[in-house]
């Protein structure tokens, strides 16, 4: 508050200086604007462990000939033998009859280690999974999680286009 200088009558000036208040509010606004996107990313990362781009099997123009492709394809057969190209990564057939929660853990560790050491996979950071329809769902999801931990950014699923045809997914031509 200010006091007027002068003669006999004294008046007080009651003006509030709002400049420091505006400065503080602008700094807080900037802090929240920067911190909010970071909080959202952390929440999303906790919600989903494995990112999956689901394949389209109906009228999909992206058909790959498995015999004549140069892409890295991880194959999982119904006996849980995991191969990359011609090389066997891990054989988990012994865990099929077990019911413990961690029955696949040794296979997942071996899968993550071997994929993490694959130089071509480190360079390309893309892998396609070709899995048999009879294998346990948990094995595929656990494998995908370990593939992500091995440093592979893009994981795709190979589908069988004949499956859509036999189930009536594709349109049949007129006879």
N, C-alpha and C positions, 0 to 999 in steps of 0.2 A: 504494500500500500504506500501510496505517496502522500506527502503532506505539502500543502502549498506554502510557499514562503510569503510572507507579507504581513500586513498590518493586523488588524484586530480580528477579522473573522477567519477562523480556521475551518477548512473543509477537507474532508478526506476523499481521495480518489480511489475507487474500488474497481480496478481493472485487473483481470486475470490474464497472465501471459500464457497463451495456449500453444506457443511454438514448441516447447519441450514435450508437451502431451502429444502433439501431432507427430513429432519425431519418433517417440516411443511406439506409437500405434503403427507407423509405417514399418519400423523394424520388425515388430511382431507379425505383421501381415506378410512380409517377405519370408520370415522364418517358417511360417505355416505353409506358404506356397511352395517352398522348397521341400519341406518335410513330408507333405501329404502324398506325393507320388511314391516316395520311398516306402512309406508305410503300406500302401496298397500292394506294392510288389512283394513285400515280405509276407503279407497275408495270403496272396495267391500262391506263393512258393510253398507255404505250409499246407494249403488245401490240396494240392495235387503233387504227388511224388513223381509221377511219370506223365510226360506229355505225349499224347498220341494223336496223330492225324489219322482219323478213321478212313479206311479205304472205301471207295465207291465200287460196288460190284455190278450195279445195274447201268447198262449203256455207258461204260467207262471207256473213253478213247485211249487211255494210257495203258495199253496192254504190252507187257514185256515178255519176250520169248526167253524162258529161263535157260535154255541150252545155248543161246547165242547172245548172252549179255556179259558186259564187263563189270557190272555192279557187284558189290560185296553182299552176299546173301547168307544169312545165318539160318541153317536148317535145323529144325527140332523134329525128330521122328516120334512115332508113338511109343517107343521104348526109352524116350528121353535121352537119346544120343544127340549131342549138339555138335554140328560141324560147320566150319567156315570154309567154303570151297570144298576141297578134298580132305582137309585136315580136321581130325576129330579134336574138338575143344575139350569136351567133358562127356563122360558117360554116367548118367544118373539113373540107370535102369534098376539099380539096387534099392532106390528110394521109393519105387512105385508102390510097393505093398505096405509101407510104413504109414503111421498116422500121426507122428510127432509134428509139432509146428515147425521145427527147424530141420526137417528131414532133407531139404534141398540146399541148406546153407553151404555145405562144402562144395557143391556144384556151382553155386552162385559165386563163391569166392574164386574158384578156379576160372570161371567164365570172365569175371571182371579182370583178373590178373592177366590172362592170355589176350583178351581184347585190348587191354591197356598197353600191352607190349607190341601190338601189331602196328608196324610203321605205316602201312597203307591206310589203315583205319584212322590213325592219327592225322594223316594228311587230308583224307577225304571227309572225315567226320560224318559219314552217311552210311547207314546199314539198313538192310531190309531183312525182315524176319519171315521165314516160310515155316509155319508150324502146322503139325497134323491136327485135325479137328478132335481127335480123341484124347489129347493130353490135358492134364489138369490146368484150369484157368490160372491158379496161383503160380504155377511154374512159368507161364508166359509173362505174367505181370512182374514176378520176381526177376526174371531174366531181363526184361525191359528196364527195370530199375537199375540193375547192375551194369547194363549197357550204357545208361546215362552216366553212372558214376565212373565208368571207364573213359569218359570224355567224348562220347558220340553225341553230337547235337541233334542230328536228324535220324529218326527211327521210323521206318515205314513198314507196313504189313503187306505181304504178298497174298493175293486172294486168287481163288480158282474161278475163272469166268464161267466154266461149265456148271458150277454149282448154281449160279443164278439161272441158267437155262433150264436145268432139270427141275428147279422148284417153281418155274413159271415166272421168274423175274424179268426175263426178256420177252419182247413181243415176238410172237411166231408169225411167219409169213403165211399168206393165203395159199391154199393148195389148188 
